[in-house]
Amino acid sequence: MITSQVANKEAYYQANPRAAGCLVRVNNGDFAFLNRDSVIDCNNAELLPKADLLKKFDPAHGF
């Protein structure tokens, strides 16, 4: 899952450095729909229906 709560994710995984390696930093240059620096947490995969996924994106950026 992608989150802009970078500090929270880093603090959560600080106790387990191996798991912290699964946080991938991304920004607007990587994905145009991001409006702030974020991380992809590869340890937190979610299966969402397309309709729910579309609700999580800012419509101004498209998908």
PyMOL Python script that loads the backbone (N, CA, C, O; Angstrom):
from pymol import cmd

cmd.read_pdbstr("""\
ATOM      1  N   MET A   1       0.837  -1.174   0.000  1.00  0.00           N
ATOM      2  CA  MET A   1       0.000   0.000   0.000  1.00  0.00           C
ATOM      3  C   MET A   1       0.887   1.245   0.000  1.00  0.00           C
ATOM      4  O   MET A   1       1.976   1.230   0.574  1.00  0.00           O
ATOM      5  N   ILE A   2       0.440   2.295  -0.624  1.00  0.00           N
ATOM      6  CA  ILE A   2       1.178   3.556  -0.666  1.00  0.00           C
ATOM      7  C   ILE A   2       0.632   4.473   0.426  1.00  0.00           C
ATOM      8  O   ILE A   2      -0.581   4.616   0.582  1.00  0.00           O
ATOM      9  N   THR A   3       1.537   5.089   1.175  1.00  0.00           N
ATOM     10  CA  THR A   3       1.135   6.037   2.208  1.00  0.00           C
ATOM     11  C   THR A   3       2.084   7.228   2.222  1.00  0.00           C
ATOM     12  O   THR A   3       3.269   7.097   1.918  1.00  0.00           O
ATOM     13  N   SER A   4       1.552   8.376   2.573  1.00  0.00           N
ATOM     14  CA  SER A   4       2.387   9.571   2.712  1.00  0.00           C
ATOM     15  C   SER A   4       2.881   9.724   4.150  1.00  0.00           C
ATOM     16  O   SER A   4       3.602  10.673   4.456  1.00  0.00           O
ATOM     17  N   GLN A   5       2.508   8.819   5.018  1.00  0.00           N
ATOM     18  CA  GLN A   5       2.943   8.860   6.414  1.00  0.00           C
ATOM     19  C   GLN A   5       4.298   8.159   6.548  1.00  0.00           C
ATOM     20  O   GLN A   5       4.429   7.131   7.212  1.00  0.00           O
ATOM     21  N   VAL A   6       5.296   8.751   5.895  1.00  0.00           N
ATOM     22  CA  VAL A   6       6.634   8.163   5.808  1.00  0.00           C
ATOM     23  C   VAL A   6       7.242   7.980   7.199  1.00  0.00           C
ATOM     24  O   VAL A   6       7.733   6.897   7.515  1.00  0.00           O
ATOM     25  N   ALA A   7       7.217   9.006   8.019  1.00  0.00           N
ATOM     26  CA  ALA A   7       7.833   8.929   9.350  1.00  0.00           C
ATOM     27  C   ALA A   7       7.188   7.843  10.206  1.00  0.00           C
ATOM     28  O   ALA A   7       7.881   7.128  10.930  1.00  0.00           O
ATOM     29  N   ASN A   8       5.870   7.719  10.126  1.00  0.00           N
ATOM     30  CA  ASN A   8       5.179   6.686  10.902  1.00  0.00           C
ATOM     31  C   ASN A   8       5.605   5.291  10.472  1.00  0.00           C
ATOM     32  O   ASN A   8       5.845   4.426  11.314  1.00  0.00           O
ATOM     33  N   LYS A   9       5.702   5.069   9.172  1.00  0.00           N
ATOM     34  CA  LYS A   9       6.112   3.754   8.677  1.00  0.00           C
ATOM     35  C   LYS A   9       7.549   3.449   9.067  1.00  0.00           C
ATOM     36  O   LYS A   9       7.856   2.332   9.484  1.00  0.00           O
ATOM     37  N   GLU A  10       8.438   4.440   8.935  1.00  0.00           N
ATOM     38  CA  GLU A  10       9.840   4.223   9.293  1.00  0.00           C
ATOM     39  C   GLU A  10       9.973   3.930  10.786  1.00  0.00           C
ATOM     40  O   GLU A  10      10.758   3.065  11.174  1.00  0.00           O
ATOM     41  N   ALA A  11       9.228   4.627  11.617  1.00  0.00           N
ATOM     42  CA  ALA A  11       9.275   4.388  13.062  1.00  0.00           C
ATOM     43  C   ALA A  11       8.751   2.992  13.392  1.00  0.00           C
ATOM     44  O   ALA A  11       9.305   2.302  14.247  1.00  0.00           O
ATOM     45  N   TYR A  12       7.699   2.586  12.720  1.00  0.00           N
ATOM     46  CA  TYR A  12       7.104   1.272  12.964  1.00  0.00           C
ATOM     47  C   TYR A  12       8.091   0.152  12.652  1.00  0.00           C
ATOM     48  O   TYR A  12       8.177  -0.831  13.387  1.00  0.00           O
ATOM     49  N   TYR A  13       8.830   0.305  11.562  1.00  0.00           N
ATOM     50  CA  TYR A  13       9.758  -0.745  11.143  1.00  0.00           C
ATOM     51  C   TYR A  13      11.166  -0.567  11.698  1.00  0.00           C
ATOM     52  O   TYR A  13      12.043  -1.377  11.399  1.00  0.00           O
ATOM     53  N   GLN A  14      11.404   0.451  12.484  1.00  0.00           N
ATOM     54  CA  GLN A  14      12.736   0.690  13.027  1.00  0.00           C
ATOM     55  C   GLN A  14      13.216  -0.494  13.874  1.00  0.00           C
ATOM     56  O   GLN A  14      14.412  -0.786  13.906  1.00  0.00           O
ATOM     57  N   ALA A  15      12.312  -1.158  14.542  1.00  0.00           N
ATOM     58  CA  ALA A  15      12.674  -2.303  15.376  1.00  0.00           C
ATOM     59  C   ALA A  15      13.090  -3.517  14.551  1.00  0.00           C
ATOM     60  O   ALA A  15      13.721  -4.433  15.078  1.00  0.00           O
ATOM     61  N   ASN A  16      12.747  -3.535  13.272  1.00  0.00           N
ATOM     62  CA  ASN A  16      13.084  -4.666  12.412  1.00  0.00           C
ATOM     63  C   ASN A  16      13.688  -4.143  11.113  1.00  0.00           C
ATOM     64  O   ASN A  16      12.964  -3.935  10.140  1.00  0.00           O
ATOM     65  N   PRO A  17      15.001  -3.927  11.082  1.00  0.00           N
ATOM     66  CA  PRO A  17      15.644  -3.346   9.897  1.00  0.00           C
ATOM     67  C   PRO A  17      15.436  -4.154   8.616  1.00  0.00           C
ATOM     68  O   PRO A  17      15.396  -3.581   7.527  1.00  0.00           O
ATOM     69  N   ARG A  18      15.303  -5.472   8.730  1.00  0.00           N
ATOM     70  CA  ARG A  18      15.077  -6.276   7.521  1.00  0.00           C
ATOM     71  C   ARG A  18      13.724  -5.945   6.900  1.00  0.00           C
ATOM     72  O   ARG A  18      13.603  -5.886   5.677  1.00  0.00           O
ATOM     73  N   ALA A  19      12.722  -5.734   7.718  1.00  0.00           N
ATOM     74  CA  ALA A  19      11.401  -5.373   7.210  1.00  0.00           C
ATOM     75  C   ALA A  19      11.404  -3.959   6.649  1.00  0.00           C
ATOM     76  O   ALA A  19      10.692  -3.668   5.687  1.00  0.00           O
ATOM     77  N   ALA A  20      12.202  -3.079   7.245  1.00  0.00           N
ATOM     78  CA  ALA A  20      12.269  -1.692   6.771  1.00  0.00           C
ATOM     79  C   ALA A  20      12.783  -1.623   5.343  1.00  0.00           C
ATOM     80  O   ALA A  20      12.491  -0.665   4.628  1.00  0.00           O
ATOM     81  N   GLY A  21      13.542  -2.619   4.919  1.00  0.00           N
ATOM     82  CA  GLY A  21      14.026  -2.670   3.543  1.00  0.00           C
ATOM     83  C   GLY A  21      12.907  -2.833   2.530  1.00  0.00           C
ATOM     84  O   GLY A  21      13.127  -2.675   1.330  1.00  0.00           O
ATOM     85  N   CYS A  22      11.718  -3.146   3.000  1.00  0.00           N
ATOM     86  CA  CYS A  22      10.565  -3.310   2.114  1.00  0.00           C
ATOM     87  C   CYS A  22       9.777  -2.017   1.942  1.00  0.00           C
ATOM     88  O   CYS A  22       8.727  -2.009   1.300  1.00  0.00           O
ATOM     89  N   LEU A  23      10.279  -0.925   2.510  1.00  0.00           N
ATOM     90  CA  LEU A  23       9.668   0.384   2.287  1.00  0.00           C
ATOM     91  C   LEU A  23      10.354   1.025   1.090  1.00  0.00           C
ATOM     92  O   LEU A  23      11.568   1.227   1.100  1.00  0.00           O
ATOM     93  N   VAL A  24       9.588   1.340   0.071  1.00  0.00           N
ATOM     94  CA  VAL A  24      10.122   1.922  -1.158  1.00  0.00           C
ATOM     95  C   VAL A  24       9.668   3.373  -1.237  1.00  0.00           C
ATOM     96  O   VAL A  24       8.471   3.654  -1.311  1.00  0.00           O
ATOM     97  N   ARG A  25      10.628   4.292  -1.221  1.00  0.00           N
ATOM     98  CA  ARG A  25      10.291   5.722  -1.305  1.00  0.00           C
ATOM     99  C   ARG A  25       9.884   6.076  -2.738  1.00  0.00           C
ATOM    100  O   ARG A  25      10.546   5.683  -3.699  1.00  0.00           O
ATOM    101  N   VAL A  26       8.790   6.821  -2.865  1.00  0.00           N
ATOM    102  CA  VAL A  26       8.299   7.291  -4.162  1.00  0.00           C
ATOM    103  C   VAL A  26       7.855   8.743  -4.022  1.00  0.00           C
ATOM    104  O   VAL A  26       7.585   9.227  -2.923  1.00  0.00           O
ATOM    105  N   ASN A  27       7.788   9.423  -5.164  1.00  0.00           N
ATOM    106  CA  ASN A  27       7.331  10.815  -5.162  1.00  0.00           C
ATOM    107  C   ASN A  27       6.610  11.098  -6.473  1.00  0.00           C
ATOM    108  O   ASN A  27       6.352  10.188  -7.261  1.00  0.00           O
ATOM    109  N   ASN A  28       6.290  12.364  -6.699  1.00  0.00           N
ATOM    110  CA  ASN A  28       5.549  12.773  -7.892  1.00  0.00           C
ATOM    111  C   ASN A  28       6.294  12.436  -9.176  1.00  0.00           C
ATOM    112  O   ASN A  28       5.666  12.212 -10.211  1.00  0.00           O
ATOM    113  N   GLY A  29       7.613  12.395  -9.127  1.00  0.00           N
ATOM    114  CA  GLY A  29       8.389  12.021 -10.308  1.00  0.00           C
ATOM    115  C   GLY A  29       8.228  10.556 -10.670  1.00  0.00           C
ATOM    116  O   GLY A  29       8.393  10.179 -11.830  1.00  0.00           O
ATOM    117  N   ASP A  30       7.905   9.726  -9.681  1.00  0.00           N
ATOM    118  CA  ASP A  30       7.683   8.301  -9.919  1.00  0.00           C
ATOM    119  C   ASP A  30       6.252   8.021 -10.368  1.00  0.00           C
ATOM    120  O   ASP A  30       6.015   7.250 -11.298  1.00  0.00           O
ATOM    121  N   PHE A  31       5.313   8.658  -9.694  1.00  0.00           N
ATOM    122  CA  PHE A  31       3.890   8.483  -9.992  1.00  0.00           C
ATOM    123  C   PHE A  31       3.231   9.856  -9.998  1.00  0.00           C
ATOM    124  O   PHE A  31       3.218  10.538  -8.974  1.00  0.00           O
ATOM    125  N   ALA A  32       2.693  10.262 -11.117  1.00  0.00           N
ATOM    126  CA  ALA A  32       2.129  11.608 -11.266  1.00  0.00           C
ATOM    127  C   ALA A  32       0.973  11.879 -10.308  1.00  0.00           C
ATOM    128  O   ALA A  32       0.707  13.036  -9.983  1.00  0.00           O
ATOM    129  N   PHE A  33       0.286  10.843  -9.852  1.00  0.00           N
ATOM    130  CA  PHE A  33      -0.868  11.056  -8.978  1.00  0.00           C
ATOM    131  C   PHE A  33      -0.473  11.364  -7.533  1.00  0.00           C
ATOM    132  O   PHE A  33      -1.337  11.719  -6.731  1.00  0.00           O
ATOM    133  N   LEU A  34       0.805  11.238  -7.183  1.00  0.00           N
ATOM    134  CA  LEU A  34       1.234  11.558  -5.818  1.00  0.00           C
ATOM    135  C   LEU A  34       1.445  13.061  -5.682  1.00  0.00           C
ATOM    136  O   LEU A  34       2.074  13.685  -6.537  1.00  0.00           O
ATOM    137  N   ASN A  35       0.923  13.636  -4.614  1.00  0.00           N
ATOM    138  CA  ASN A  35       1.131  15.066  -4.392  1.00  0.00           C
ATOM    139  C   ASN A  35       2.077  15.330  -3.223  1.00  0.00           C
ATOM    140  O   ASN A  35       2.266  16.483  -2.835  1.00  0.00           O
ATOM    141  N   ARG A  36       2.673  14.281  -2.656  1.00  0.00           N
ATOM    142  CA  ARG A  36       3.696  14.420  -1.606  1.00  0.00           C
ATOM    143  C   ARG A  36       4.553  13.164  -1.566  1.00  0.00           C
ATOM    144  O   ARG A  36       4.160  12.112  -2.070  1.00  0.00           O
ATOM    145  N   ASP A  37       5.734  13.288  -0.959  1.00  0.00           N
ATOM    146  CA  ASP A  37       6.606  12.130  -0.822  1.00  0.00           C
ATOM    147  C   ASP A  37       5.871  11.036  -0.058  1.00  0.00           C
ATOM    148  O   ASP A  37       5.145  11.310   0.897  1.00  0.00           O
ATOM    149  N   SER A  38       6.066   9.805  -0.487  1.00  0.00           N
ATOM    150  CA  SER A  38       5.345   8.676   0.085  1.00  0.00           C
ATOM    151  C   SER A  38       6.253   7.458   0.131  1.00  0.00           C
ATOM    152  O   SER A  38       7.391   7.494  -0.337  1.00  0.00           O
ATOM    153  N   VAL A  39       5.733   6.384   0.700  1.00  0.00           N
ATOM    154  CA  VAL A  39       6.419   5.102   0.658  1.00  0.00           C
ATOM    155  C   VAL A  39       5.422   4.031   0.248  1.00  0.00           C
ATOM    156  O   VAL A  39       4.232   4.105   0.556  1.00  0.00           O
ATOM    157  N   ILE A  40       5.940   3.038  -0.452  1.00  0.00           N
ATOM    158  CA  ILE A  40       5.170   1.830  -0.726  1.00  0.00           C
ATOM    159  C   ILE A  40       5.618   0.818   0.313  1.00  0.00           C
ATOM    160  O   ILE A  40       6.807   0.517   0.415  1.00  0.00           O
ATOM    161  N   ASP A  41       4.690   0.298   1.073  1.00  0.00           N
ATOM    162  CA  ASP A  41       4.993  -0.705   2.087  1.00  0.00           C
ATOM    163  C   ASP A  41       4.719  -2.076   1.482  1.00  0.00           C
ATOM    164  O   ASP A  41       3.573  -2.521   1.416  1.00  0.00           O
ATOM    165  N   CYS A  42       5.778  -2.734   1.044  1.00  0.00           N
ATOM    166  CA  CYS A  42       5.642  -4.044   0.399  1.00  0.00           C
ATOM    167  C   CYS A  42       5.216  -5.127   1.386  1.00  0.00           C
ATOM    168  O   CYS A  42       4.837  -6.223   0.974  1.00  0.00           O
ATOM    169  N   ASN A  43       5.273  -4.834   2.673  1.00  0.00           N
ATOM    170  CA  ASN A  43       4.822  -5.781   3.693  1.00  0.00           C
ATOM    171  C   ASN A  43       3.323  -5.666   3.942  1.00  0.00           C
ATOM    172  O   ASN A  43       2.764  -6.453   4.705  1.00  0.00           O
ATOM    173  N   ASN A  44       2.673  -4.707   3.315  1.00  0.00           N
ATOM    174  CA  ASN A  44       1.262  -4.448   3.572  1.00  0.00           C
ATOM    175  C   ASN A  44       0.495  -4.414   2.254  1.00  0.00           C
ATOM    176  O   ASN A  44       0.062  -3.356   1.797  1.00  0.00           O
ATOM    177  N   ALA A  45       0.338  -5.568   1.665  1.00  0.00           N
ATOM    178  CA  ALA A  45      -0.415  -5.655   0.406  1.00  0.00           C
ATOM    179  C   ALA A  45      -1.909  -5.765   0.722  1.00  0.00           C
ATOM    180  O   ALA A  45      -2.301  -6.431   1.680  1.00  0.00           O
ATOM    181  N   GLU A  46      -2.723  -5.112  -0.081  1.00  0.00           N
ATOM    182  CA  GLU A  46      -4.172  -5.164   0.097  1.00  0.00           C
ATOM    183  C   GLU A  46      -4.830  -5.494  -1.231  1.00  0.00           C
ATOM    184  O   GLU A  46      -4.422  -4.998  -2.281  1.00  0.00           O
ATOM    185  N   LEU A  47      -5.831  -6.320  -1.173  1.00  0.00           N
ATOM    186  CA  LEU A  47      -6.622  -6.637  -2.353  1.00  0.00           C
ATOM    187  C   LEU A  47      -7.878  -5.776  -2.295  1.00  0.00           C
ATOM    188  O   LEU A  47      -8.700  -5.913  -1.388  1.00  0.00           O
ATOM    189  N   LEU A  48      -8.015  -4.883  -3.282  1.00  0.00           N
ATOM    190  CA  LEU A  48      -9.153  -3.966  -3.312  1.00  0.00           C
ATOM    191  C   LEU A  48      -9.889  -4.091  -4.636  1.00  0.00           C
ATOM    192  O   LEU A  48      -9.257  -4.262  -5.678  1.00  0.00           O
ATOM    193  N   PRO A  49     -11.211  -4.008  -4.613  1.00  0.00           N
ATOM    194  CA  PRO A  49     -11.947  -3.916  -5.868  1.00  0.00           C
ATOM    195  C   PRO A  49     -11.575  -2.610  -6.572  1.00  0.00           C
ATOM    196  O   PRO A  49     -11.211  -1.633  -5.917  1.00  0.00           O
ATOM    197  N   LYS A  50     -11.665  -2.592  -7.884  1.00  0.00           N
ATOM    198  CA  LYS A  50     -11.287  -1.413  -8.658  1.00  0.00           C
ATOM    199  C   LYS A  50     -12.042  -0.168  -8.189  1.00  0.00           C
ATOM    200  O   LYS A  50     -11.458   0.912  -8.113  1.00  0.00           O
ATOM    201  N   ALA A  51     -13.314  -0.303  -7.878  1.00  0.00           N
ATOM    202  CA  ALA A  51     -14.112   0.851  -7.443  1.00  0.00           C
ATOM    203  C   ALA A  51     -13.546   1.452  -6.157  1.00  0.00           C
ATOM    204  O   ALA A  51     -13.504   2.674  -6.014  1.00  0.00           O
ATOM    205  N   ASP A  52     -13.112   0.609  -5.225  1.00  0.00           N
ATOM    206  CA  ASP A  52     -12.529   1.109  -3.979  1.00  0.00           C
ATOM    207  C   ASP A  52     -11.163   1.727  -4.224  1.00  0.00           C
ATOM    208  O   ASP A  52     -10.810   2.724  -3.595  1.00  0.00           O
ATOM    209  N   LEU A  53     -10.400   1.148  -5.126  1.00  0.00           N
ATOM    210  CA  LEU A  53      -9.078   1.673  -5.441  1.00  0.00           C
ATOM    211  C   LEU A  53      -9.182   3.079  -6.027  1.00  0.00           C
ATOM    212  O   LEU A  53      -8.401   3.963  -5.673  1.00  0.00           O
ATOM    213  N   LEU A  54     -10.131   3.283  -6.910  1.00  0.00           N
ATOM    214  CA  LEU A  54     -10.298   4.592  -7.541  1.00  0.00           C
ATOM    215  C   LEU A  54     -10.662   5.674  -6.527  1.00  0.00           C
ATOM    216  O   LEU A  54     -10.342   6.844  -6.739  1.00  0.00           O
ATOM    217  N   LYS A  55     -11.320   5.305  -5.436  1.00  0.00           N
ATOM    218  CA  LYS A  55     -11.686   6.273  -4.398  1.00  0.00           C
ATOM    219  C   LYS A  55     -10.464   6.795  -3.650  1.00  0.00           C
ATOM    220  O   LYS A  55     -10.526   7.854  -3.026  1.00  0.00           O
ATOM    221  N   LYS A  56      -9.370   6.071  -3.707  1.00  0.00           N
ATOM    222  CA  LYS A  56      -8.166   6.454  -2.966  1.00  0.00           C
ATOM    223  C   LYS A  56      -7.290   7.438  -3.726  1.00  0.00           C
ATOM    224  O   LYS A  56      -6.331   7.962  -3.160  1.00  0.00           O
ATOM    225  N   PHE A  57      -7.592   7.704  -4.990  1.00  0.00           N
ATOM    226  CA  PHE A  57      -6.779   8.595  -5.809  1.00  0.00           C
ATOM    227  C   PHE A  57      -7.461   9.937  -5.997  1.00  0.00           C
ATOM    228  O   PHE A  57      -8.687  10.021  -6.053  1.00  0.00           O
ATOM    229  N   ASP A  58      -6.669  10.969  -6.094  1.00  0.00           N
ATOM    230  CA  ASP A  58      -7.166  12.317  -6.356  1.00  0.00           C
ATOM    231  C   ASP A  58      -7.588  12.386  -7.821  1.00  0.00           C
ATOM    232  O   ASP A  58      -6.748  12.201  -8.701  1.00  0.00           O
ATOM    233  N   PRO A  59      -8.857  12.646  -8.108  1.00  0.00           N
ATOM    234  CA  PRO A  59      -9.325  12.666  -9.495  1.00  0.00           C
ATOM    235  C   PRO A  59      -8.647  13.732 -10.349  1.00  0.00           C
ATOM    236  O   PRO A  59      -8.674  13.641 -11.576  1.00  0.00           O
ATOM    237  N   ALA A  60      -8.049  14.723  -9.735  1.00  0.00           N
ATOM    238  CA  ALA A  60      -7.358  15.763 -10.501  1.00  0.00           C
ATOM    239  C   ALA A  60      -6.133  15.216 -11.222  1.00  0.00           C
ATOM    240  O   ALA A  60      -5.671  15.804 -12.200  1.00  0.00           O
ATOM    241  N   HIS A  61      -5.611  14.097 -10.746  1.00  0.00           N
ATOM    242  CA  HIS A  61      -4.409  13.521 -11.344  1.00  0.00           C
ATOM    243  C   HIS A  61      -4.708  12.377 -12.298  1.00  0.00           C
ATOM    244  O   HIS A  61      -3.818  11.937 -13.026  1.00  0.00           O
ATOM    245  N   GLY A  62      -5.914  11.897 -12.310  1.00  0.00           N
ATOM    246  CA  GLY A  62      -6.265  10.784 -13.183  1.00  0.00           C
ATOM    247  C   GLY A  62      -5.661   9.481 -12.703  1.00  0.00           C
ATOM    248  O   GLY A  62      -4.929   9.425 -11.714  1.00  0.00           O
ATOM    249  N   PHE A  63      -5.999   8.430 -13.447  1.00  0.00           N
ATOM    250  CA  PHE A  63      -5.477   7.108 -13.106  1.00  0.00           C
ATOM    251  C   PHE A  63      -5.425   6.270 -14.347  1.00  0.00           C
ATOM    252  O   PHE A  63      -5.014   5.111 -14.292  1.00  0.00           O
TER     253      PHE A  63
END
""", "prot")
cmd.dss("prot")
cmd.show_as("cartoon", "prot")
cmd.util.cbc("prot")
cmd.orient("prot")
